[in-house]
Amino acid sequence: MYAGSGGCLVYDLDTVLPFPFTLKKYAAQTFRCDLILLPQYHRQFRVIEAKIYLEKFASDRSHMLAEGQFIAKPPDYACIRTTESCNNIEEFISIDAAVGYGEVLNLPQFTKRFSNR
């Protein structure tokens, strides 16, 4: 997402929707209301500042392995490492608010926070 003068824009390269797309329109067309879901399936989003993500994220690609073999061809570039870690992907994908970087928001919190920018 990019927060510009016209509000937050979503750049989702895996969608058939046009991009950039305003978050308000994107959320309305991609997310259904959580009220139809059991509470354990309500959507959660980990929001991390880009600077922190770029400084701290590390992956040794072990999440791409099954029984010691790659599930899909790994990227041609080297694994992402920092001076602090060679693999901390779980800290970035966990929805446990006590773990990792940034903050965890539910769908209403997420859309409210970024639709008003």
Buried (B, 14 or more C-beta within 10 A) or exposed (E): BEEEEEBBBBEBEEEEEEEBBBBBEBBEEEEEEBEEEEEEEEBBBBBBEEEEEEEBBBBBEEEBEEEEEEEEEEEEEEEBBEEEBEBBBEBBEBEEEEEBBBEBBBBEBBBEBBBEB
